[in-house]
């Protein structure tokens, strides 16, 4: 909190992570009730063809939301460029 407060010069409030298991399970149920499927599905499983896009994954302990967000965005931007 002190780092974000200093960087952005605004009040900082602590909130639960959006990927908390309770939140994810509730969204999965809502998505399935709408007739959709939650989770990764490969292009071949969907019947799509053509060139594949880039994919990347970052395996980091979930200690800092800023770190877990910024690093994957920078990796994705570098791969895209």
N, CA, C and O atoms as a printed pandas DataFrame, in Angstrom:
     atom_number atom_name residue_name chain_id  residue_number  x_coord  y_coord  z_coord
0              1         N          UNK        A               1    0.803   -1.201    0.000
1              2        CA          UNK        A               1    0.000    0.000    0.000
2              3         C          UNK        A               1    0.846    1.266    0.000
3              4         O          UNK        A               1    0.535    2.201   -0.738
4              5         N          UNK        A               2    1.907    1.327    0.804
5              6        CA          UNK        A               2    2.701    2.554    0.791
6              7         C          UNK        A               2    3.291    2.867   -0.592
7              8         O          UNK        A               2    3.354    4.029   -0.993
8              9         N          UNK        A               3    3.722    1.823   -1.319
9             10        CA          UNK        A               3    4.291    2.054   -2.641
10            11         C          UNK        A               3    3.238    2.631   -3.593
11            12         O          UNK        A               3    3.507    3.606   -4.296
12            13         N          UNK        A               4    2.046    2.037   -3.620
13            14        CA          UNK        A               4    0.997    2.519   -4.523
14            15         C          UNK        A               4    0.528    3.917   -4.127
15            16         O          UNK        A               4    0.267    4.758   -4.988
16            17         N          UNK        A               5    0.423    4.159   -2.821
17            18        CA          UNK        A               5    0.020    5.482   -2.345
18            19         C          UNK        A               5    1.028    6.542   -2.792
19            20         O          UNK        A               5    0.641    7.642   -3.187
20            21         N          UNK        A               6    2.306    6.213   -2.728
21            22        CA          UNK        A               6    3.354    7.147   -3.125
22            23         C          UNK        A               6    3.373    7.354   -4.637
23            24         O          UNK        A               6    3.477    8.486   -5.110
24            25         N          UNK        A               7    3.270    6.257   -5.398
25            26        CA          UNK        A               7    3.325    6.355   -6.859
26            27         C          UNK        A               7    2.160    7.134   -7.439
27            28         O          UNK        A               7    2.350    7.978   -8.315
28            29         N          UNK        A               8    0.954    6.857   -6.958
29            30        CA          UNK        A               8   -0.246    7.429   -7.573
30            31         C          UNK        A               8   -0.818    8.624   -6.818
31            32         O          UNK        A               8   -1.729    9.295   -7.303
32            33         N          UNK        A               9   -0.279    8.889   -5.628
33            34        CA          UNK        A               9   -0.720   10.035   -4.822
34            35         C          UNK        A               9   -2.237   10.070   -4.646
35            36         O          UNK        A               9   -2.887   11.092   -4.867
36            37         N          UNK        A              10   -2.777    8.919   -4.242
37            38        CA          UNK        A              10   -4.210    8.828   -4.003
38            39         C          UNK        A              10   -4.452    7.798   -2.896
39            40         O          UNK        A              10   -3.550    7.025   -2.574
40            41         N          UNK        A              11   -5.642    7.775   -2.315
41            42        CA          UNK        A              11   -5.935    6.779   -1.279
42            43         C          UNK        A              11   -5.893    5.373   -1.870
43            44         O          UNK        A              11   -6.258    5.166   -3.027
44            45         N          UNK        A              12   -5.451    4.426   -1.079
45            46        CA          UNK        A              12   -5.365    3.026   -1.503
46            47         C          UNK        A              12   -6.221    2.196   -0.571
47            48         O          UNK        A              12   -6.145    2.355    0.647
48            49         N          UNK        A              13   -7.039    1.307   -1.129
49            50        CA          UNK        A              13   -7.916    0.442   -0.341
50            51         C          UNK        A              13   -7.601   -1.011   -0.645
51            52         O          UNK        A              13   -7.392   -1.377   -1.802
52            53         N          UNK        A              14   -7.569   -1.826    0.374
53            54        CA          UNK        A              14   -7.299   -3.250    0.199
54            55         C          UNK        A              14   -8.605   -3.976   -0.109
55            56         O          UNK        A              14   -9.592   -3.825    0.611
56            57         N          UNK        A              15   -8.605   -4.758   -1.177
57            58        CA          UNK        A              15   -9.775   -5.535   -1.582
58            59         C          UNK        A              15   -9.340   -6.973   -1.849
59            60         O          UNK        A              15   -8.158   -7.209   -2.102
60            61         N          UNK        A              16  -10.256   -7.940   -1.802
61            62        CA          UNK        A              16   -9.858   -9.324   -2.080
62            63         C          UNK        A              16   -9.473   -9.503   -3.548
63            64         O          UNK        A              16   -9.949   -8.777   -4.421
64            65         N          UNK        A              17   -8.610  -10.472   -3.802
65            66        CA          UNK        A              17   -8.204  -10.774   -5.170
66            67         C          UNK        A              17   -9.401  -11.256   -5.977
67            68         O          UNK        A              17  -10.250  -11.982   -5.461
68            69         N          UNK        A              18   -9.470  -10.854   -7.242
69            70        CA          UNK        A              18  -10.557  -11.285   -8.113
70            71         C          UNK        A              18  -10.479  -12.766   -8.426
71            72         O          UNK        A              18  -11.486  -13.378   -8.785
72            73         N          UNK        A              19   -9.290  -13.354   -8.295
73            74        CA          UNK        A              19   -9.143  -14.765   -8.624
74            75         C          UNK        A              19   -9.240  -15.642   -7.387
75            76         O          UNK        A              19   -8.783  -16.785   -7.400
76            77         N          UNK        A              20   -9.829  -15.122   -6.322
77            78        CA          UNK        A              20  -10.103  -15.938   -5.143
78            79         C          UNK        A              20  -10.996  -17.104   -5.563
79            80         O          UNK        A              20  -11.876  -16.931   -6.406
80            81         N          UNK        A              21  -10.784  -18.277   -4.993
81            82        CA          UNK        A              21  -11.513  -19.475   -5.436
82            83         C          UNK        A              21  -13.025  -19.304   -5.328
83            84         O          UNK        A              21  -13.760  -19.832   -6.162
84            85         N          UNK        A              22  -13.498  -18.586   -4.330
85            86        CA          UNK        A              22  -14.943  -18.364   -4.188
86            87         C          UNK        A              22  -15.479  -17.570   -5.370
87            88         O          UNK        A              22  -16.517  -17.918   -5.933
88            89         N          UNK        A              23  -14.784  -16.511   -5.747
89            90        CA          UNK        A              23  -15.202  -15.683   -6.874
90            91         C          UNK        A              23  -15.200  -16.497   -8.164
91            92         O          UNK        A              23  -16.146  -16.429   -8.947
92            93         N          UNK        A              24  -14.144  -17.261   -8.381
93            94        CA          UNK        A              24  -14.022  -18.051   -9.614
94            95         C          UNK        A              24  -15.142  -19.084   -9.695
95            96         O          UNK        A              24  -15.751  -19.244  -10.752
96            97         N          UNK        A              25  -15.422  -19.781   -8.611
97            98        CA          UNK        A              25  -16.492  -20.798   -8.617
98            99         C          UNK        A              25  -17.851  -20.162   -8.899
99           100         O          UNK        A              25  -18.664  -20.743   -9.618
100          101         N          UNK        A              26  -18.108  -18.981   -8.345
101          102        CA          UNK        A              26  -19.375  -18.293   -8.613
102          103         C          UNK        A              26  -19.483  -17.909  -10.087
103          104         O          UNK        A              26  -20.548  -18.052  -10.688
104          105         N          UNK        A              27  -18.389  -17.424  -10.671
105          106        CA          UNK        A              27  -18.420  -17.052  -12.085
106          107         C          UNK        A              27  -18.588  -18.271  -12.987
107          108         O          UNK        A              27  -19.294  -18.203  -13.992
108          109         N          UNK        A              28  -17.946  -19.385  -12.636
109          110        CA          UNK        A              28  -18.091  -20.611  -13.431
110          111         C          UNK        A              28  -19.557  -21.031  -13.456
111          112         O          UNK        A              28  -20.086  -21.374  -14.512
112          113         N          UNK        A              29  -20.211  -21.005  -12.304
113          114        CA          UNK        A              29  -21.630  -21.373  -12.239
114          115         C          UNK        A              29  -22.485  -20.429  -13.076
115          116         O          UNK        A              29  -23.381  -20.875  -13.793
116          117         N          UNK        A              30  -22.214  -19.120  -12.989
117          118        CA          UNK        A              30  -22.994  -18.147  -13.764
118          119         C          UNK        A              30  -22.781  -18.346  -15.261
119          120         O          UNK        A              30  -23.727  -18.248  -16.042
120          121         N          UNK        A              31  -21.563  -18.619  -15.656
121          122        CA          UNK        A              31  -21.258  -18.831  -17.076
122          123         C          UNK        A              31  -21.934  -20.094  -17.587
123          124         O          UNK        A              31  -22.487  -20.098  -18.687
124          125         N          UNK        A              32  -21.895  -21.176  -16.793
125          126        CA          UNK        A              32  -22.532  -22.424  -17.215
126          127         C          UNK        A              32  -24.047  -22.282  -17.295
127          128         O          UNK        A              32  -24.679  -22.897  -18.154
128          129         N          UNK        A              33  -24.640  -21.477  -16.410
129          130        CA          UNK        A              33  -26.091  -21.246  -16.471
130          131         C          UNK        A              33  -26.469  -20.482  -17.734
131          132         O          UNK        A              33  -27.591  -20.604  -18.225
132          133         N          UNK        A              34  -25.529  -19.692  -18.263
133          134        CA          UNK        A              34  -25.774  -18.951  -19.500
134          135         C          UNK        A              34  -25.523  -19.817  -20.732
135          136         O          UNK        A              34  -25.659  -19.348  -21.862
136          137         N          UNK        A              35  -25.150  -21.101  -20.511
137          138        CA          UNK        A              35  -24.937  -22.013  -21.622
138          139         C          UNK        A              35  -23.544  -21.949  -22.223
139          140         O          UNK        A              35  -23.320  -22.452  -23.324
140          141         N          UNK        A              36  -22.607  -21.335  -21.514
141          142        CA          UNK        A              36  -21.232  -21.231  -22.001
142          143         C          UNK        A              36  -20.336  -22.166  -21.205
143          144         O          UNK        A              36  -20.749  -22.740  -20.197
144          145         N          UNK        A              37  -19.092  -22.310  -21.679
145          146        CA          UNK        A              37  -18.139  -23.191  -21.017
146          147         C          UNK        A              37  -16.976  -22.368  -20.492
147          148         O          UNK        A              37  -16.439  -21.524  -21.209
148          149         N          UNK        A              38  -16.579  -22.605  -19.242
149          150        CA          UNK        A              38  -15.460  -21.895  -18.632
150          151         C          UNK        A              38  -14.185  -22.691  -18.824
151          152         O          UNK        A              38  -14.200  -23.917  -18.710
152          153         N          UNK        A              39  -13.071  -22.013  -19.118
153          154        CA          UNK        A              39  -11.776  -22.669  -19.186
154          155         C          UNK        A              39  -11.178  -22.615  -20.578
155          156         O          UNK        A              39  -11.815  -22.203  -21.548
156          157         N          UNK        A              40   -9.941  -23.044  -20.635
157          158        CA          UNK        A              40   -9.196  -23.029  -21.896
158          159         C          UNK        A              40   -9.703  -24.112  -22.833
159          160         O          UNK        A              40   -9.970  -25.238  -22.412
160          161         N          UNK        A              41   -9.829  -23.767  -24.084
161          162        CA          UNK        A              41  -10.207  -24.733  -25.114
162          163         C          UNK        A              41   -9.313  -24.463  -26.319
163          164         O          UNK        A              41   -9.275  -23.343  -26.829
164          165         N          UNK        A              42   -8.601  -25.477  -26.770
165          166        CA          UNK        A              42   -7.665  -25.278  -27.878
166          167         C          UNK        A              42   -8.412  -24.943  -29.170
167          168         O          UNK        A              42   -9.594  -25.252  -29.325
168          169         N          UNK        A              43   -7.696  -24.309  -30.081
169          170        CA          UNK        A              43   -8.303  -23.954  -31.371
170          171         C          UNK        A              43   -8.756  -25.189  -32.121
171          172         O          UNK        A              43   -9.812  -25.182  -32.755
172          173         N          UNK        A              44   -7.955  -26.263  -32.052
173          174        CA          UNK        A              44   -8.334  -27.484  -32.766
174          175         C          UNK        A              44   -9.613  -28.083  -32.182
175          176         O          UNK        A              44  -10.425  -28.644  -32.918
176          177         N          UNK        A              45   -9.799  -27.970  -30.867
177          178        CA          UNK        A              45  -11.025  -28.474  -30.236
178          179         C          UNK        A              45  -12.240  -27.659  -30.677
179          180         O          UNK        A              45  -13.355  -28.179  -30.710
180          181         N          UNK        A              46  -12.029  -26.382  -31.017
181          182        CA          UNK        A              46  -13.121  -25.532  -31.500
182          183         C          UNK        A              46  -13.309  -25.657  -32.995
183          184         O          UNK        A              46  -14.250  -25.087  -33.549
184          185         N          UNK        A              47  -12.421  -26.401  -33.669
185          186        CA          UNK        A              47  -12.531  -26.587  -35.107
186          187         C          UNK        A              47  -11.936  -25.451  -35.915
187          188         O          UNK        A              47  -12.216  -25.335  -37.108
188          189         N          UNK        A              48  -11.117  -24.605  -35.293
189          190        CA          UNK        A              48  -10.508  -23.485  -35.999
190          191         C          UNK        A              48   -9.202  -23.921  -36.651
191          192         O          UNK        A              48   -8.504  -24.802  -36.148
192          193         N          UNK        A              49   -8.887  -23.297  -37.766
193          194        CA          UNK        A              49   -7.630  -23.566  -38.450
194          195         C          UNK        A              49   -6.927  -22.237  -38.708
195          196         O          UNK        A              49   -7.473  -21.172  -38.420
196          197         N          UNK        A              50   -5.734  -22.302  -39.243
197          198        CA          UNK        A              50   -4.989  -21.088  -39.563
198          199         C          UNK        A              50   -3.809  -20.912  -38.639
199          200         O          UNK        A              50   -3.547  -21.764  -37.791
200          201         N          UNK        A              51   -3.092  -19.808  -38.795
201          202        CA          UNK        A              51   -1.895  -19.590  -37.982
202          203         C          UNK        A              51   -2.250  -19.410  -36.506
203          204         O          UNK        A              51   -3.276  -18.826  -36.155
204          205         N          UNK        A              52   -1.370  -19.929  -35.662
205          206        CA          UNK        A              52   -1.588  -19.819  -34.221
206          207         C          UNK        A              52   -1.006  -18.519  -33.702
207          208         O          UNK        A              52    0.009  -18.037  -34.205
208          209         N          UNK        A              53   -1.642  -17.963  -32.710
209          210        CA          UNK        A              53   -1.119  -16.775  -32.049
210          211         C          UNK        A              53   -0.100  -17.165  -30.989
211          212         O          UNK        A              53    0.063  -18.342  -30.665
212          213         N          UNK        A              54    0.574  -16.171  -30.461
213          214        CA          UNK        A              54    1.530  -16.422  -29.399
214          215         C          UNK        A              54    0.815  -16.662  -28.083
215          216         O          UNK        A              54   -0.239  -16.084  -27.820
216          217         N          UNK        A              55    1.400  -17.521  -27.259
217          218        CA          UNK        A              55    0.888  -17.762  -25.904
218          219         C          UNK        A              55    2.057  -17.709  -24.951
219          220         O          UNK        A              55    3.166  -18.115  -25.299
220          221         N          UNK        A              56    1.825  -17.223  -23.777
221          222        CA          UNK        A              56    2.866  -17.243  -22.757
222          223         C          UNK        A              56    2.222  -17.447  -21.395
223          224         O          UNK        A              56    1.035  -17.181  -21.209
224          225         N          UNK        A              57    3.003  -17.912  -20.465
225          226        CA          UNK        A              57    2.535  -18.119  -19.104
226          227         C          UNK        A              57    3.631  -17.686  -18.141
227          228         O          UNK        A              57    4.820  -17.827  -18.426
228          229         N          UNK        A              58    3.215  -17.163  -17.011
229          230        CA          UNK        A              58    4.154  -16.763  -15.972
230          231         C          UNK        A              58    3.782  -17.528  -14.711
231          232         O          UNK        A              58    2.649  -17.450  -14.236
232          233         N          UNK        A              59    4.733  -18.258  -14.181
233          234        CA          UNK        A              59    4.503  -19.022  -12.958
234          235         C          UNK        A              59    5.244  -18.332  -11.823
235          236         O          UNK        A              59    6.433  -18.573  -11.611
236          237         N          UNK        A              60    4.553  -17.492  -11.108
237          238        CA          UNK        A              60    5.100  -16.720  -10.006
238          239         C          UNK        A              60    4.215  -16.924   -8.790
239          240         O          UNK        A              60    3.008  -17.117   -8.932
240          241         N          UNK        A              61    4.788  -16.886   -7.612
241          242        CA          UNK        A              61    3.926  -16.919   -6.429
242          243         C          UNK        A              61    3.085  -15.642   -6.403
243          244         O          UNK        A              61    3.570  -14.568   -6.759
244          245         N          UNK        A              62    1.864  -15.757   -5.993
245          246        CA          UNK        A              62    0.928  -14.635   -6.004
246          247         C          UNK        A              62    1.156  -13.767   -4.767
247          248         O          UNK        A              62    0.330  -13.735   -3.855
248          249         N          UNK        A              63    2.288  -13.065   -4.753
249          250        CA          UNK        A              63    2.631  -12.235   -3.607
250          251         C          UNK        A              63    2.197  -10.794   -3.834
251          252         O          UNK        A              63    1.672  -10.151   -2.925
252          253         N          UNK        A              64    2.410  -10.294   -5.026
253          254        CA          UNK        A              64    2.095   -8.900   -5.333
254          255         C          UNK        A              64    1.266   -8.838   -6.607
255          256         O          UNK        A              64    1.681   -9.340   -7.652
256          257         N          UNK        A              65    0.098   -8.222   -6.517
257          258        CA          UNK        A              65   -0.762   -8.077   -7.693
258          259         C          UNK        A              65   -0.048   -7.255   -8.763
259          260         O          UNK        A              65   -0.153   -7.552   -9.953
260          261         N          UNK        A              66    0.673   -6.228   -8.338
261          262        CA          UNK        A              66    1.380   -5.377   -9.294
262          263         C          UNK        A              66    2.413   -6.210  -10.045
263          264         O          UNK        A              66    2.493   -6.141  -11.272
264          265         N          UNK        A              67    3.203   -6.998   -9.316
265          266        CA          UNK        A              67    4.238   -7.815   -9.950
266          267         C          UNK        A              67    3.607   -8.883  -10.839
267          268         O          UNK        A              67    4.093   -9.131  -11.943
268          269         N          UNK        A              68    2.541   -9.511  -10.376
269          270        CA          UNK        A              68    1.900  -10.583  -11.147
270          271         C          UNK        A              68    1.180  -10.037  -12.373
271          272         O          UNK        A              68    0.852  -10.807  -13.277
272          273         N          UNK        A              69    0.929   -8.754  -12.431
273          274        CA          UNK        A              69    0.240   -8.157  -13.576
274          275         C          UNK        A              69    1.220   -7.505  -14.540
275          276         O          UNK        A              69    1.128   -7.707  -15.750
276          277         N          UNK        A              70    2.155   -6.727  -14.013
277          278        CA          UNK        A              70    3.047   -5.940  -14.864
278          279         C          UNK        A              70    3.993   -6.829  -15.660
279          280         O          UNK        A              70    4.169   -6.611  -16.858
280          281         N          UNK        A              71    4.605   -7.823  -15.028
281          282        CA          UNK        A              71    5.560   -8.681  -15.724
282          283         C          UNK        A              71    4.899   -9.411  -16.895
283          284         O          UNK        A              71    5.452   -9.377  -17.995
284          285         N          UNK        A              72    3.738  -10.074  -16.722
285          286        CA          UNK        A              72    3.099  -10.711  -17.886
286          287         C          UNK        A              72    2.730   -9.716  -18.986
287          288         O          UNK        A              72    2.825  -10.052  -20.167
288          289         N          UNK        A              73    2.311   -8.499  -18.625
289          290        CA          UNK        A              73    1.997   -7.510  -19.664
290          291         C          UNK        A              73    3.224   -7.122  -20.455
291          292         O          UNK        A              73    3.154   -6.978  -21.676
292          293         N          UNK        A              74    4.361   -6.946  -19.773
293          294        CA          UNK        A              74    5.601   -6.603  -20.475
294          295         C          UNK        A              74    6.070   -7.757  -21.361
295          296         O          UNK        A              74    6.548   -7.524  -22.471
296          297         N          UNK        A              75    5.940   -8.989  -20.889
297          298        CA          UNK        A              75    6.304  -10.149  -21.698
298          299         C          UNK        A              75    5.415  -10.201  -22.941
299          300         O          UNK        A              75    5.913  -10.394  -24.050
300          301         N          UNK        A              76    4.118  -10.032  -22.763
301          302        CA          UNK        A              76    3.201  -10.057  -23.895
302          303         C          UNK        A              76    3.487   -8.953  -24.900
303          304         O          UNK        A              76    3.430   -9.180  -26.108
304          305         N          UNK        A              77    3.794   -7.766  -24.409
305          306        CA          UNK        A              77    4.111   -6.669  -25.318
306          307         C          UNK        A              77    5.395   -6.950  -26.097
307          308         O          UNK        A              77    5.463   -6.693  -27.299
308          309         N          UNK        A              78    6.405   -7.472  -25.417
309          310        CA          UNK        A              78    7.667   -7.784  -26.096
310          311         C          UNK        A              78    7.458   -8.878  -27.153
311          312         O          UNK        A              78    8.006   -8.796  -28.252
312          313         N          UNK        A              79    6.667   -9.896  -26.816
313          314        CA          UNK        A              79    6.397  -10.968  -27.773
314          315         C          UNK        A              79    5.602  -10.447  -28.973
315          316         O          UNK        A              79    5.854  -10.856  -30.106
316          317         N          UNK        A              80    4.655   -9.557  -28.733
317          318        CA          UNK        A              80    3.842   -8.991  -29.808
318          319         C          UNK        A              80    4.704   -8.157  -30.758
319          320         O          UNK        A              80    4.562   -8.243  -31.978
320          321         N          UNK        A              81    5.602   -7.349  -30.180
321          322        CA          UNK        A              81    6.460   -6.484  -31.014
322          323         C          UNK        A              81    7.441   -7.311  -31.787
323          324         O          UNK        A              81    8.247   -6.768  -32.543
